[in-house]
């Protein structure tokens, strides 16, 4: 059993050494890109929320449910 665990971890280590790791510049670039896209998506969804909120309020006023 212990031999199988040892072989497994040796295999994991070997695979990790073959991985093509990104450079520091690539990591920073992709991090900034993801943060920017997150802010843009949050603003877009927030705008949609406000638009739908106003639409529901108008519909409720038209039906007389809310004053």
N, CA and C atoms as a LAMMPS dump frame, in Angstrom:
ITEM: TIMESTEP
0
ITEM: NUMBER OF ATOMS
201
ITEM: BOX BOUNDS ff ff ff
-5.0000000000000000e+02 5.0000000000000000e+02
-5.0000000000000000e+02 5.0000000000000000e+02
-5.0000000000000000e+02 5.0000000000000000e+02
ITEM: ATOMS id mol type element x y z
1 1 1 N 0.824 -1.196 0
2 1 2 C 0 0 0
3 1 3 C 0.872 1.266 0
4 2 1 N 1.873 1.28 0.87
5 2 2 C 2.743 2.459 0.967
6 2 3 C 3.527 2.656 -0.332
7 3 1 N 3.87 1.562 -1.002
8 3 2 C 4.597 1.661 -2.265
9 3 3 C 3.733 2.338 -3.333
10 4 1 N 2.432 2.027 -3.345
11 4 2 C 1.513 2.646 -4.305
12 4 3 C 1.37 4.147 -4.045
13 5 1 N 1.301 4.518 -2.767
14 5 2 C 1.207 5.94 -2.397
15 5 3 C 2.482 6.658 -2.824
16 6 1 N 3.618 6.031 -2.568
17 6 2 C 4.91 6.62 -2.949
18 6 3 C 4.986 6.813 -4.466
19 7 1 N 4.581 5.8 -5.233
20 7 2 C 4.594 5.903 -6.698
21 7 3 C 3.649 7 -7.185
22 8 1 N 2.509 7.104 -6.513
23 8 2 C 1.548 8.146 -6.893
24 8 3 C 2.17 9.532 -6.734
25 9 1 N 2.776 9.788 -5.585
26 9 2 C 3.356 11.112 -5.347
27 9 3 C 4.553 11.378 -6.256
28 10 1 N 5.323 10.367 -6.567
29 10 2 C 6.419 10.538 -7.521
30 10 3 C 5.865 10.883 -8.909
31 11 1 N 4.76 10.252 -9.264
32 11 2 C 4.115 10.537 -10.543
33 11 3 C 3.587 11.977 -10.585
34 12 1 N 2.973 12.401 -9.491
35 12 2 C 2.466 13.779 -9.408
36 12 3 C 3.615 14.769 -9.538
37 13 1 N 4.704 14.497 -8.869
38 13 2 C 5.874 15.388 -8.932
39 13 3 C 6.414 15.471 -10.363
40 14 1 N 6.491 14.323 -11.041
41 14 2 C 6.966 14.299 -12.42
42 14 3 C 6.075 15.091 -13.35
43 15 1 N 4.757 14.96 -13.161
44 15 2 C 3.817 15.722 -13.993
45 15 3 C 3.956 17.217 -13.735
46 16 1 N 4.104 17.593 -12.475
47 16 2 C 4.227 19.014 -12.132
48 16 3 C 5.485 19.626 -12.747
49 17 1 N 6.538 18.839 -12.901
50 17 2 C 7.765 19.354 -13.497
51 17 3 C 7.624 19.545 -15.003
52 18 1 N 6.7 18.821 -15.626
53 18 2 C 6.498 18.952 -17.073
54 18 3 C 5.514 20.057 -17.446
55 19 1 N 4.878 20.628 -16.453
56 19 2 C 3.893 21.681 -16.713
57 19 3 C 4.595 22.928 -17.239
58 20 1 N 3.981 23.576 -18.204
59 20 2 C 4.513 24.828 -18.734
60 20 3 C 3.927 25.977 -17.904
61 21 1 N 4.715 26.476 -16.963
62 21 2 C 4.233 27.512 -16.059
63 21 3 C 4.301 28.876 -16.74
64 22 1 N 3.291 29.744 -16.512
65 22 2 C 3.32 31.078 -17.119
66 22 3 C 4.388 31.96 -16.476
67 23 1 N 4.845 32.938 -17.249
68 23 2 C 5.824 33.878 -16.705
69 23 3 C 5.121 34.854 -15.765
70 24 1 N 5.916 35.587 -15.019
71 24 2 C 5.359 36.577 -14.088
72 24 3 C 4.543 37.627 -14.853
73 25 1 N 5.059 38.052 -16.007
74 25 2 C 4.375 39.059 -16.817
75 25 3 C 3.017 38.528 -17.294
76 26 1 N 2.981 37.267 -17.709
77 26 2 C 1.716 36.67 -18.159
78 26 3 C 0.698 36.594 -17.023
79 27 1 N 1.164 36.215 -15.845
80 27 2 C 0.267 36.118 -14.69
81 27 3 C -0.32 37.485 -14.365
82 28 1 N 0.509 38.513 -14.358
83 28 2 C 0.035 39.866 -14.059
84 28 3 C -0.942 40.334 -15.13
85 29 1 N -0.622 40.09 -16.399
86 29 2 C -1.494 40.501 -17.497
87 29 3 C -2.862 39.839 -17.394
88 30 1 N -2.874 38.528 -17.182
89 30 2 C -4.146 37.81 -17.099
90 30 3 C -4.929 38.187 -15.847
91 31 1 N -4.237 38.461 -14.751
92 31 2 C -4.918 38.883 -13.528
93 31 3 C -5.613 40.219 -13.736
94 32 1 N -4.906 41.173 -14.35
95 32 2 C -5.5 42.478 -14.623
96 32 3 C -6.69 42.324 -15.579
97 33 1 N -6.531 41.497 -16.598
98 33 2 C -7.613 41.268 -17.556
99 33 3 C -8.842 40.682 -16.868
100 34 1 N -8.651 39.705 -16.003
101 34 2 C -9.777 39.093 -15.291
102 34 3 C -10.449 40.099 -14.365
103 35 1 N -9.658 40.898 -13.655
104 35 2 C -10.244 41.916 -12.78
105 35 3 C -11.035 42.946 -13.577
106 36 1 N -10.491 43.371 -14.719
107 36 2 C -11.184 44.333 -15.574
108 36 3 C -12.497 43.753 -16.09
109 37 1 N -12.466 42.52 -16.559
110 37 2 C -13.683 41.875 -17.061
111 37 3 C -14.718 41.7 -15.945
112 38 1 N -14.252 41.424 -14.723
113 38 2 C -15.158 41.284 -13.584
114 38 3 C -15.859 42.602 -13.283
115 39 1 N -15.109 43.703 -13.31
116 39 2 C -15.702 45.02 -13.061
117 39 3 C -16.7 45.373 -14.162
118 40 1 N -16.351 45.111 -15.411
119 40 2 C -17.251 45.406 -16.531
120 40 3 C -18.526 44.57 -16.419
121 41 1 N -18.399 43.294 -16.12
122 41 2 C -19.567 42.425 -15.988
123 41 3 C -20.435 42.85 -14.81
124 42 1 N -19.822 43.227 -13.698
125 42 2 C -20.58 43.688 -12.533
126 42 3 C -21.355 44.96 -12.865
127 43 1 N -20.737 45.89 -13.581
128 43 2 C -21.425 47.121 -13.973
129 43 3 C -22.589 46.819 -14.913
130 44 1 N -22.369 45.929 -15.862
131 44 2 C -23.413 45.538 -16.811
132 44 3 C -24.592 44.893 -16.09
133 45 1 N -24.317 43.953 -15.196
134 45 2 C -25.389 43.293 -14.461
135 45 3 C -26.095 44.266 -13.511
136 46 1 N -25.345 45.174 -12.918
137 46 2 C -25.957 46.198 -12.062
138 46 3 C -26.896 47.094 -12.856
139 47 1 N -26.483 47.481 -14.059
140 47 2 C -27.334 48.297 -14.925
141 47 3 C -28.606 47.546 -15.303
142 48 1 N -28.464 46.282 -15.667
143 48 2 C -29.646 45.47 -15.982
144 48 3 C -30.58 45.37 -14.785
145 49 1 N -30.025 45.219 -13.597
146 49 2 C -30.83 45.132 -12.386
147 49 3 C -31.647 46.402 -12.19
148 50 1 N -31.023 47.56 -12.368
149 50 2 C -31.733 48.832 -12.214
150 50 3 C -32.837 48.959 -13.263
151 51 1 N -32.537 48.586 -14.502
152 51 2 C -33.534 48.667 -15.573
153 51 3 C -34.725 47.766 -15.265
154 52 1 N -34.483 46.528 -14.871
155 52 2 C -35.582 45.615 -14.556
156 52 3 C -36.348 46.07 -13.324
157 53 1 N -35.654 46.619 -12.343
158 53 2 C -36.313 47.149 -11.148
159 53 3 C -37.299 48.242 -11.527
160 54 1 N -36.856 49.163 -12.362
161 54 2 C -37.739 50.252 -12.793
162 54 3 C -38.907 49.712 -13.612
163 55 1 N -38.647 48.726 -14.446
164 55 2 C -39.714 48.127 -15.24
165 55 3 C -40.772 47.468 -14.37
166 56 1 N -40.35 46.765 -13.347
167 56 2 C -41.305 46.131 -12.429
168 56 3 C -42.091 47.185 -11.676
169 57 1 N -41.435 48.248 -11.253
170 57 2 C -42.151 49.33 -10.55
171 57 3 C -43.219 49.946 -11.444
172 58 1 N -42.877 50.194 -12.712
173 58 2 C -43.851 50.764 -13.657
174 58 3 C -45.025 49.811 -13.829
175 59 1 N -44.75 48.536 -14.003
176 59 2 C -45.83 47.555 -14.163
177 59 3 C -46.714 47.465 -12.927
178 60 1 N -46.114 47.51 -11.753
179 60 2 C -46.897 47.454 -10.516
180 60 3 C -47.756 48.702 -10.363
181 61 1 N -47.245 49.852 -10.753
182 61 2 C -48.052 51.079 -10.686
183 61 3 C -49.211 51.012 -11.662
184 62 1 N -48.993 50.461 -12.853
185 62 2 C -50.049 50.344 -13.849
186 62 3 C -51.156 49.403 -13.398
187 63 1 N -50.811 48.384 -12.632
188 63 2 C -51.824 47.447 -12.164
189 63 3 C -52.46 47.909 -10.867
190 64 1 N -51.964 48.991 -10.274
191 64 2 C -52.54 49.531 -9.055
192 64 3 C -52.095 48.806 -7.802
193 65 1 N -51.099 47.954 -7.883
194 65 2 C -50.641 47.193 -6.714
195 65 3 C -49.779 48.039 -5.775
196 66 1 N -49.108 49.042 -6.313
197 66 2 C -48.227 49.881 -5.514
198 66 3 C -48.507 51.328 -5.854
199 67 1 N -48.477 52.16 -4.841
200 67 2 C -48.724 53.58 -5.12
201 67 3 C -47.444 54.332 -5.363
